[in-house]
């Protein structure tokens, strides 16, 4: 399965990658890593709901981060600040209001925060947790979970409003590139010079780009891929062991990777997405089923506002859906579970996952609707059959076989 050469980061060998299904497992692992952090915790946040709490009574995300800060750990948080075109989303974003500053002073005075806008009408949509960047113990978590009560549900219950998500826990050389991405964003955060654009000790200072590749610790081949809007960042400091990349021109390696992977599929393509309405992706899926590849698409069974707005119109979309619907190799499904009330409820598919041919996958924050190929996104693509099979088997309850 080909990786891509159109982005800022190379293919890295020697990684250890573990899939984490759904928010409870992911946030538990994240909290354990933060509690064990030796030097630093860096986080990128898109949405943070006021009612969100970490699992097992750990409290709010600020409680967890401030606890690390009190141990002498450097804690940095990059938060999205909506513009006027996305102002309706401020209700569930930690965007730097006067109340948010008061909350930080009360709950997390020891952490550093910068706010970062996207291009007008879009959002900073990376969901990354980075622990001990630059140390041998460095690890990262990349996925789709927002800090949202819908991401958390009691074990054994899939009730109304639950989100299904996927994340990766990662160690090894590819963590260096996740660190590089954070440094690039932190140093050029759009609001850093504004009076209300930063908070906390060290928030005014810049970070050094990584100069050394993290040590190999596993067998997974992986690559960090992004969507970066042209003109958003300017620093072209190369990732260690890689050539310079002109980030000012933008980066669209996630899009390129989806197209390469679907085009190379021989047996099947499995997708979990909120929506799939990007023309090049749909056309690639049509081409796949026409050459005999099985395509499985798992989406929300109940459309939400974003899903509906992303659908688009036009003859090309109707024709793509017609071809897929008539293909014997195409399957469309949703998820449901039994809630605490004993009733069957739809589960919202919030994961951004694609698996190809039992050996390759991509996981991250990139949707496949009209916003996704212009907003700031980050995915990790990986090649390792043992890792790739794990989430599908766990989700489907499969104990053997490869399909």
Secondary structure, 3 states (H helix, E strand, C coil): CCCCCCCCCCCEEEEEEEEEECHHHHHHHHHHHHHCCCCEEEEEECCECCCCCECCCCECHHHHHHHHHHCCCEEEEEEECCCHHHHHHHHHCCCCCHHHHHHHHHHCCCCEEEEECCCCCCCECCCEEEECCCCCCCEEEEECCCECHHHCCCCCCCCCCCEECEEEEEECCHHHHHHHHHHHHHHCCCCCCCCCCEECCCCCCCCCCCCCCCCCCCCEEEEEEEEECCCCCCCCCCCCCCCCCCHHHCEEHHHHHHHHHHHHCCCEEEEECCCECCHHHHHHHHHHHHCCCEEEEECCCCCCHHHHHHCCCCHHHHHHHHHHHHCCCEEEECEEEECCCCCEEEEEECCCEEEECCCEEEEECCCECCCCCCCEEEEEEEECHHHHHHHHHHHHCCCCCCC
